[in-house]
């Protein structure tokens, strides 16, 4: 049995915002790995968090649920969450589950 891999790293940080790169597969198992770190970042005091998803190759319903919950945590903390460079194979299930109505996408 192989374990799924996910990589979450801070790419850039300034006074107003934080840019985080997410790469690999965001699924039931990896969402449990990155969820606590994302919740911690939601309360970090940044006005904006940009989640760069260009390296994300897969996202299932657990990953989408994590992203929508993270968005709610960000809003509660006064932080705006922006998703950028979302791959077509990842955005399609987001649309099917109507998460694209809640999440904000930007082109970088």
N, C-alpha and C positions, 0 to 999 in steps of 0.2 A: 504494500500500500504506500503510495507516495503522498506527501503532504503538499497542499497548494501553497504557492508562494505569493506574497504581496510585499510591495516596497512602498513605504511612506516616508518621505523626507522633505525637509524644509529647503526650498530652493532660494528664496529671497525673503528678506524681512526689512521693513523700514518703519517709520513712526506710525504710519496709518494702516499698513497692511502686511499680510503674510501670504506667501505663495508656496503651496505644497504640491509636490508631485506624487501621484499615485500610479503605481505600475504593477502589472501582473493580473491576477484574477480576483475579483471581489465577489466572494460567494459566502455561503453559510459559515464556513470555517474561518476564512480570512476576515470577515466582518467582525467576528469576535476578537480578532487580534488587533485590528486598527480602531475599533469603536472607542475604547477607553482613551486612546491618544487623541482622537478627533474631539471627543467631549472636553478633554483638557484644553485643547486649542481654542475651543469655542469661548471659553472664559478667559482668554489670554489678554483681553483688553484691546485687541486690534479692531479697527473700524471695518476692515474688509479682509476676508480670507478668500483667496483664489485657489481653487482645487484644480490643478492641471491634470487632466485625465488622458493625455495623449498616449501614455504607456499602458493604459488599462485595456486588456484584450477581452475581458469577459466580465459580466455583471449579472448576477441572478436576482431574484426577488429579495433575498436577504440583504444583498448589497444595496439595492435601491431603497429598501426600508431604512438601512443605516444612513444613507445620504439624506433622505427626507427628515429623519430624526435629528441628524446633525444640523440641517438647515433650521429646524425649530429651536435647537439649543443656541445656535448663532443668533437668531432673531431675539430670543429671550435675553441674550447678553448684549444686545445692541450692536451686533456684528452682521454685516452683509456677506452672505456666501455666494460666490460666483463659480460656476463650473465652466472650464474652458477646454477646448480641443477634445470634446467627447467624440469617440469613434462611432461610426454608424452602427456597428454591431452592439454597441452599448446603449446608444440612444433609442434604438428600436424598442427594447423591452421597457424602457422608461416611458415611452409614449403609450405602449399597450397598457401599462399600469397607471397611466395618467399622472405620473410623477413629474412630467414636464410642465404641468400646470402650476406646481408648487416651486420647483427648482428654477433658478435663473442661469441661463447659458450665455456665454460671451465668446467672441472670437478673439484669439490673441494674435 
